[in-house]
Amino acid sequence: MKPFTVAFPLPCALEEAPQFLLEKLNIDMSKKQVMIPGSSLFYTPILQGAAEGLESIFAEHAPLTDEESKILASHKSLFFLEFFVKSADEFKSFLLAAKKVLDAGALGVYVENSGCAWIAKAFADLTSGEVPMEAFVNVIETSDSLFTLGLEPFGLPDLCTAVKAPLSVDECRSVLIAAAATIFEDGAEYESGAKWKDEDREFEFKKEAKAPFSKDAPEFNAQGYARLVLRSK
């Protein structure tokens, strides 16, 4: 299972970042693994210099205002955390850690596993909503289907469903995110033949043999892929 790899743009220069993190979060960057106040997980911390054009990467995922773009462009270093999550409670523990990092002054969150990128306020709004894992899961479109991207660190296969009437693209996206959350948070079954229902419709899971990425691609999910087939309209 892949670890989560999450980056926080910081307002301080690379040489100043260790002191910034020590003072704000009691994180000792000389350690190979650290803890963050409020979280029970161990994290591997990594510091890197500023990334040129970072605001463009964020804007590709979600629109930015001119002010938000300027804020991201002003970052001076990147603070990465690598960690493993084995349960919904551990995921919630990381969300507490992320809030601490953002409250300390980080400017946003980039989720390397899925390409999701959020300015600090947008990330806080999403993760305080009904489906916080939505902030970590991207959705990509192939010729006839939507696939999730980013579920392997949750210990799950990525999900897909056909884009066809009566479901619109937006409805398909909502179905995939809701199903993923139900599996991860509630332990819903997703083996072939298992049923899943949203408010109005019933779907059946089928093992998906056709992956959107080659096996040697970094986006490939070694946990596999599961298709949601609409059974009732």
C-alpha contacts under 8 A as a table, 3 or more apart, distances in Angstrom:
res1	aa1	res2	aa2	distance
1	M	152	E	6.38
1	M	153	P	6.08
1	M	155	G	6.33
1	M	222	A	7.51
1	M	223	Q	7.62
2	K	84	F	7.67
2	K	152	E	6.32
2	K	153	P	5.08
3	P	82	E	6.18
3	P	83	F	5.34
3	P	84	F	4.88
3	P	85	V	7.60
3	P	153	P	5.45
4	F	81	L	7.79
4	F	82	E	5.49
4	F	83	F	5.39
4	F	84	F	6.11
4	F	85	V	7.74
4	F	111	V	7.71
4	F	112	E	7.67
4	F	113	N	6.56
4	F	153	P	5.67
5	T	80	F	6.79
5	T	81	L	5.78
5	T	82	E	4.61
5	T	83	F	6.92
5	T	111	V	6.27
5	T	112	E	5.51
5	T	113	N	6.39
6	V	80	F	5.54
6	V	81	L	5.37
6	V	82	E	6.61
6	V	109	V	6.81
6	V	110	Y	5.64
6	V	111	V	4.65
6	V	112	E	5.88
6	V	113	N	7.97
7	A	78	L	6.27
7	A	79	F	5.48
7	A	80	F	4.23
7	A	81	L	6.41
7	A	109	V	5.78
7	A	110	Y	5.02
7	A	111	V	6.54
7	A	112	E	7.42
8	F	78	L	5.63
8	F	79	F	5.04
8	F	80	F	6.28
8	F	101	V	7.87
8	F	102	L	8.00
8	F	106	A	5.86
8	F	107	L	6.77
8	F	108	G	5.69
8	F	109	V	4.96
8	F	110	Y	6.49
9	P	50	A	7.80
9	P	72	L	7.35
9	P	75	H	5.76
9	P	76	K	7.36
9	P	77	S	5.97
9	P	78	L	4.57
9	P	79	F	6.34
9	P	106	A	5.68
9	P	107	L	5.42
9	P	108	G	6.01
9	P	109	V	7.13
10	L	13	A	7.83
10	L	17	A	7.76
10	L	75	H	5.44
10	L	76	K	6.04
10	L	77	S	5.27
10	L	78	L	5.71
10	L	79	F	6.83
10	L	105	G	6.95
10	L	106	A	4.81
10	L	107	L	6.09
11	P	74	S	6.93
11	P	75	H	4.78
11	P	76	K	5.42
11	P	77	S	6.93
11	P	105	G	7.11
11	P	106	A	6.74
11	P	107	L	7.20
12	C	16	E	6.00
12	C	17	A	5.85
12	C	20	F	7.53
12	C	75	H	7.07
12	C	76	K	5.28
12	C	77	S	6.33
13	A	16	E	5.20
13	A	17	A	6.08
13	A	49	G	7.50
13	A	76	K	4.75
13	A	77	S	5.55
14	L	17	A	5.18
14	L	18	P	7.82
14	L	47	L	7.19
14	L	48	Q	6.69
14	L	49	G	5.53
14	L	50	A	7.77
14	L	76	K	6.75
14	L	77	S	5.19
14	L	78	L	7.82
15	E	18	P	7.00
16	E	19	Q	5.73
16	E	20	F	6.26
17	A	20	F	4.85
17	A	21	L	6.04
17	A	47	L	7.80
17	A	77	S	7.41
18	P	21	L	5.25
18	P	22	L	6.11
18	P	27	I	7.89
18	P	28	D	7.14
18	P	29	M	5.89
19	Q	22	L	5.00
19	Q	23	E	6.03
20	F	23	E	5.35
20	F	24	K	5.95
21	L	24	K	5.21
21	L	25	L	5.33
21	L	26	N	6.35
21	L	27	I	5.42
21	L	28	D	7.38
21	L	29	M	7.91
22	L	25	L	5.58
22	L	26	N	4.22
22	L	27	I	4.65
22	L	28	D	5.72
22	L	29	M	7.81
23	E	26	N	5.76
23	E	27	I	7.86
24	K	104	A	5.89
25	L	36	I	6.66
25	L	37	P	6.97
25	L	100	K	7.53
25	L	101	V	7.36
25	L	104	A	7.31
26	N	36	I	7.46
26	N	37	P	7.87
27	I	34	V	6.47
27	I	35	M	7.18
27	I	36	I	6.90
28	D	31	K	5.87
28	D	34	V	7.08
29	M	32	K	7.53
29	M	34	V	7.95
29	M	45	P	6.80
29	M	46	I	7.84
31	K	34	V	6.46
32	K	44	T	5.95
32	K	45	P	6.99
33	Q	42	F	6.07
33	Q	43	Y	5.30
33	Q	44	T	4.65
33	Q	45	P	6.62
34	V	42	F	5.60
34	V	43	Y	5.25
34	V	44	T	6.43
34	V	45	P	7.01
35	M	39	S	6.96
35	M	40	S	7.13
35	M	41	L	6.34
35	M	42	F	5.16
35	M	43	Y	6.17
36	I	39	S	5.63
36	I	40	S	7.77
36	I	41	L	7.83
36	I	42	F	7.99
36	I	97	A	5.87
36	I	100	K	7.87
37	P	97	A	6.92
37	P	100	K	7.58
38	G	93	S	7.40
38	G	96	L	6.19
38	G	97	A	6.36
39	S	93	S	4.90
39	S	94	F	6.20
39	S	96	L	6.13
39	S	97	A	5.54
40	S	90	E	7.62
40	S	93	S	6.32
41	L	83	F	7.65
41	L	90	E	7.15
41	L	93	S	7.02
41	L	94	F	7.12
42	F	83	F	6.74
43	Y	81	L	5.91
43	Y	82	E	5.66
43	Y	83	F	5.08
44	T	81	L	5.59
44	T	82	E	5.01
44	T	83	F	6.46
45	P	79	F	7.15
45	P	80	F	5.74
45	P	81	L	4.87
45	P	82	E	6.66
46	I	79	F	5.93
46	I	80	F	4.91
46	I	81	L	6.43
47	L	77	S	7.25
47	L	78	L	5.76
47	L	79	F	4.83
47	L	80	F	6.16
48	Q	77	S	5.85
48	Q	78	L	5.11
48	Q	79	F	6.64
48	Q	80	F	7.90
49	G	76	K	6.68
49	G	77	S	4.43
49	G	78	L	5.99
50	A	75	H	6.46
50	A	76	K	4.83
50	A	77	S	4.18
50	A	78	L	6.01
51	A	54	L	5.56
51	A	77	S	7.48
51	A	78	L	7.71
52	E	73	A	7.97
53	G	56	S	5.43
53	G	57	I	6.98
53	G	73	A	7.01
54	L	57	I	5.22
54	L	58	F	6.53
54	L	72	L	6.82
54	L	73	A	6.56
55	E	58	F	5.10
55	E	59	A	6.08
55	E	69	S	5.49
55	E	70	K	7.81
55	E	72	L	5.39
55	E	73	A	5.69
56	S	59	A	4.95
56	S	60	E	6.17
57	I	60	E	5.27
57	I	61	H	6.94
57	I	117	A	7.47
58	F	61	H	5.47
58	F	62	A	6.34
58	F	63	P	7.76
58	F	64	L	7.69
58	F	110	Y	7.77
58	F	116	C	7.84
58	F	117	A	5.01
58	F	118	W	6.43
58	F	119	I	7.67
59	A	62	A	5.10
59	A	63	P	4.96
59	A	64	L	5.61
59	A	69	S	7.89
60	E	63	P	7.07
61	H	115	G	7.46
61	H	116	C	6.18
61	H	117	A	6.05
61	H	118	W	7.91
62	A	117	A	7.22
62	A	118	W	7.10
64	L	67	E	7.85
64	L	68	E	5.68
64	L	69	S	5.92
65	T	68	E	5.10
65	T	69	S	6.18
66	D	69	S	5.11
66	D	70	K	6.26
67	E	70	K	5.11
67	E	71	I	6.24
68	E	71	I	5.01
68	E	72	L	6.35
68	E	119	I	7.13
69	S	72	L	5.32
69	S	73	A	6.11
70	K	73	A	5.00
70	K	74	S	6.20
71	I	74	S	5.26
71	I	75	H	7.08
71	I	107	L	7.19
72	L	75	H	5.53
72	L	107	L	6.49
72	L	108	G	7.65
72	L	119	I	7.82
75	H	78	L	7.89
75	H	107	L	7.45
84	F	153	P	7.09
85	V	88	A	7.88
85	V	90	E	5.61
85	V	91	F	5.86
85	V	153	P	6.96
85	V	154	F	6.39
86	K	90	E	6.43
86	K	91	F	7.75
86	K	154	F	6.97
86	K	155	G	7.15
87	S	90	E	5.21
87	S	91	F	6.38
87	S	154	F	7.85
87	S	184	F	7.59
87	S	185	E	7.86
88	A	91	F	5.02
88	A	92	K	6.27
88	A	184	F	6.62
88	A	185	E	5.49
89	D	92	K	5.06
89	D	93	S	6.22
90	E	93	S	4.82
90	E	94	F	6.40
91	F	94	F	5.14
91	F	95	L	6.43
92	K	95	L	4.97
92	K	96	L	6.49
93	S	96	L	5.26
93	S	97	A	6.57
94	F	97	A	4.88
94	F	98	A	6.13
95	L	98	A	4.99
95	L	99	K	6.18
95	L	127	T	7.49
96	L	99	K	5.15
96	L	100	K	6.36
97	A	100	K	5.08
97	A	101	V	6.38
98	A	101	V	5.10
98	A	102	L	6.19
99	K	102	L	5.10
99	K	103	D	5.91
99	K	124	A	7.41
100	K	103	D	5.06
100	K	104	A	6.11
101	V	104	A	5.07
101	V	105	G	6.74
101	V	106	A	5.96
102	L	105	G	5.27
102	L	106	A	4.53
102	L	107	L	6.67
102	L	108	G	7.07
102	L	120	A	6.50
103	D	106	A	7.05
106	A	120	A	7.39
107	L	119	I	6.33
107	L	120	A	5.48
108	G	117	A	7.52
108	G	118	W	5.60
108	G	119	I	4.18
108	G	120	A	4.11
108	G	121	K	7.82
108	G	123	F	7.33
109	V	117	A	5.73
109	V	118	W	5.32
109	V	119	I	6.44
109	V	120	A	6.62
109	V	123	F	7.04
110	Y	115	G	6.89
110	Y	116	C	5.93
110	Y	117	A	4.31
110	Y	118	W	6.47
111	V	114	S	5.91
111	V	115	G	5.54
111	V	116	C	5.18
111	V	117	A	6.18
111	V	136	F	6.31
112	E	115	G	5.22
112	E	116	C	7.22
113	N	136	F	7.99
113	N	149	L	7.72
113	N	150	G	5.34
113	N	153	P	7.85
113	N	219	E	7.38
114	S	136	F	6.56
114	S	137	V	5.92
114	S	138	N	5.52
114	S	149	L	5.39
114	S	150	G	4.52
114	S	219	E	7.78
115	G	138	N	6.89
116	C	135	A	6.80
116	C	136	F	6.05
116	C	137	V	6.88
116	C	138	N	6.17
118	W	121	K	7.85
118	W	122	A	5.78
118	W	123	F	5.36
118	W	135	A	7.98
119	I	122	A	5.45
119	I	123	F	6.25
120	A	123	F	5.27
120	A	124	A	6.24
121	K	124	A	5.07
121	K	125	D	6.12
122	A	125	D	5.10
122	A	126	L	6.18
123	F	126	L	5.20
123	F	127	T	6.08
123	F	135	A	6.70
124	A	127	T	5.35
124	A	128	S	6.08
125	D	128	S	5.37
125	D	129	G	6.48
126	L	129	G	5.30
126	L	131	V	7.54
126	L	132	P	5.85
126	L	134	E	7.23
126	L	135	A	6.13
127	T	130	E	7.84
127	T	131	V	7.01
127	T	132	P	3.95
127	T	133	M	7.06
127	T	134	E	7.72
127	T	135	A	6.58
128	S	132	P	6.33
129	G	132	P	5.93
131	V	134	E	5.77
131	V	178	A	7.58
131	V	181	A	6.76
132	P	135	A	6.04
133	M	136	F	5.38
133	M	137	V	6.65
133	M	181	A	6.92
134	E	137	V	5.31
134	E	138	N	7.79
134	E	177	I	6.48
136	F	150	G	6.65
137	V	148	T	6.52
137	V	149	L	5.77
137	V	150	G	5.04
137	V	151	L	6.63
137	V	177	I	7.68
138	N	148	T	5.72
138	N	149	L	4.98
138	N	150	G	6.45
139	V	146	L	6.52
139	V	147	F	5.59
139	V	148	T	4.45
139	V	149	L	5.80
139	V	173	R	6.93
140	I	146	L	5.67
140	I	147	F	5.31
140	I	148	T	6.32
140	I	149	L	7.04
141	E	144	D	7.48
141	E	145	S	5.87
141	E	146	L	4.53
141	E	147	F	6.31
142	T	145	S	5.29
142	T	146	L	6.26
142	T	147	F	7.66
142	T	212	P	7.37
144	D	162	A	5.90
144	D	163	V	5.81
144	D	164	K	7.89
145	S	160	C	6.56
145	S	161	T	5.51
145	S	162	A	4.27
145	S	163	V	5.12
146	L	160	C	5.36
146	L	161	T	5.66
146	L	162	A	6.49
146	L	163	V	6.67
146	L	169	V	7.81
146	L	172	C	7.13
146	L	173	R	7.15
147	F	158	D	6.91
147	F	159	L	5.72
147	F	160	C	4.27
147	F	161	T	6.95
147	F	212	P	7.69
148	T	151	L	7.22
148	T	158	D	5.41
148	T	159	L	5.45
148	T	160	C	6.36
148	T	176	L	7.07
148	T	177	I	7.90
149	L	158	D	6.31
149	L	219	E	7.32
150	G	153	P	6.83
150	G	158	D	7.19
150	G	219	E	7.91
151	L	154	F	5.27
151	L	155	G	6.80
151	L	156	L	5.42
151	L	157	P	6.21
151	L	158	D	5.42
151	L	221	N	7.79
152	E	155	G	5.04
152	E	156	L	5.09
152	E	157	P	6.00
152	E	158	D	6.89
152	E	221	N	5.76
152	E	222	A	7.25
152	E	223	Q	6.30
153	P	156	L	7.28
154	F	184	F	7.25
155	G	223	Q	7.23
156	L	184	F	7.69
156	L	223	Q	6.12
156	L	224	G	8.00
157	P	221	N	6.59
157	P	222	A	7.65
157	P	223	Q	4.72
157	P	224	G	4.76
157	P	225	Y	4.87
157	P	226	A	6.39
158	D	221	N	6.79
158	D	223	Q	7.67
158	D	224	G	6.61
158	D	225	Y	4.86
158	D	226	A	6.38
159	L	176	L	6.42
159	L	180	A	7.48
159	L	225	Y	5.64
159	L	226	A	4.89
159	L	227	R	5.67
159	L	228	L	7.18
160	C	176	L	6.85
160	C	225	Y	7.31
160	C	226	A	6.29
160	C	227	R	4.73
160	C	228	L	6.17
161	T	172	C	6.83
161	T	176	L	7.51
161	T	227	R	5.48
161	T	228	L	5.07
161	T	229	V	6.41
162	A	172	C	7.77
162	A	228	L	7.96
162	A	229	V	7.48
163	V	167	L	6.46
163	V	168	S	6.56
163	V	169	V	6.08
163	V	172	C	6.68
164	K	167	L	5.64
164	K	168	S	6.75
165	A	168	S	6.68
166	P	233	K	7.55
167	L	171	E	5.72
167	L	172	C	6.14
168	S	171	E	5.09
168	S	172	C	6.16
169	V	172	C	5.10
169	V	173	R	6.21
170	D	173	R	5.08
170	D	174	S	6.28
171	E	174	S	5.09
171	E	175	V	6.17
172	C	175	V	5.06
172	C	176	L	6.26
173	R	176	L	5.26
173	R	177	I	6.32
174	S	177	I	5.30
174	S	178	A	5.99
175	V	178	A	5.19
175	V	179	A	5.98
175	V	198	D	7.37
176	L	179	A	5.21
176	L	180	A	6.11
177	I	180	A	5.15
177	I	181	A	6.21
178	A	181	A	5.16
178	A	182	T	6.22
178	A	198	D	7.90
179	A	182	T	5.08
179	A	183	I	6.25
179	A	196	W	7.35
180	A	183	I	5.20
180	A	184	F	6.17
181	A	184	F	5.17
181	A	185	E	5.68
181	A	186	D	7.65
182	T	185	E	5.38
182	T	186	D	5.16
182	T	187	G	6.68
182	T	188	A	5.88
183	I	186	D	5.60
183	I	187	G	4.70
183	I	188	A	4.33
183	I	189	E	6.63
183	I	190	Y	7.26
184	F	187	G	5.67
184	F	188	A	7.45
188	A	196	W	7.97
189	E	194	A	6.02
189	E	195	K	7.68
190	Y	193	G	7.88
190	Y	194	A	5.58
190	Y	195	K	7.58
190	Y	205	F	5.93
190	Y	226	A	7.52
191	E	194	A	5.60
191	E	205	F	6.36
191	E	206	K	7.09
191	E	207	K	7.33
191	E	226	A	7.94
192	S	204	E	7.54
192	S	205	F	4.98
192	S	206	K	4.34
192	S	207	K	5.62
192	S	226	A	7.89
193	G	204	E	5.86
193	G	205	F	5.47
193	G	206	K	6.26
194	A	204	E	5.71
194	A	205	F	5.46
195	K	202	E	6.90
195	K	203	F	5.67
195	K	204	E	4.50
195	K	205	F	6.32
196	W	202	E	5.84
196	W	203	F	5.16
196	W	204	E	6.17
196	W	205	F	7.60
197	K	200	D	7.35
197	K	201	R	5.68
197	K	202	E	4.39
197	K	203	F	6.04
198	D	201	R	5.59
198	D	202	E	6.65
200	D	233	K	7.53
201	R	230	L	7.43
201	R	231	R	7.55
201	R	232	S	5.45
201	R	233	K	5.67
202	E	230	L	6.24
202	E	231	R	5.57
202	E	232	S	5.23
202	E	233	K	7.58
203	F	228	L	5.75
203	F	229	V	5.19
203	F	230	L	4.45
203	F	231	R	5.20
203	F	232	S	7.10
204	E	227	R	7.98
204	E	228	L	5.54
204	E	229	V	5.11
204	E	230	L	6.57
204	E	231	R	6.61
205	F	226	A	6.34
205	F	227	R	5.48
205	F	228	L	4.77
205	F	229	V	6.27
206	K	226	A	5.74
206	K	227	R	5.05
206	K	228	L	6.50
206	K	229	V	7.20
207	K	225	Y	6.44
207	K	226	A	4.73
207	K	227	R	6.06
208	E	211	A	7.22
208	E	224	G	7.70
208	E	225	Y	5.21
208	E	226	A	4.99
208	E	227	R	5.53
209	A	225	Y	7.20
211	A	214	S	7.15
211	A	220	F	7.79
211	A	224	G	7.98
211	A	225	Y	6.84
212	P	220	F	7.86
213	F	217	A	6.15
213	F	219	E	6.63
213	F	220	F	5.47
214	S	217	A	5.36
214	S	220	F	6.48
215	K	220	F	5.69
215	K	222	A	7.93
216	D	220	F	7.05
217	A	220	F	5.43
221	N	224	G	5.58
221	N	225	Y	7.41
230	L	233	K	7.42
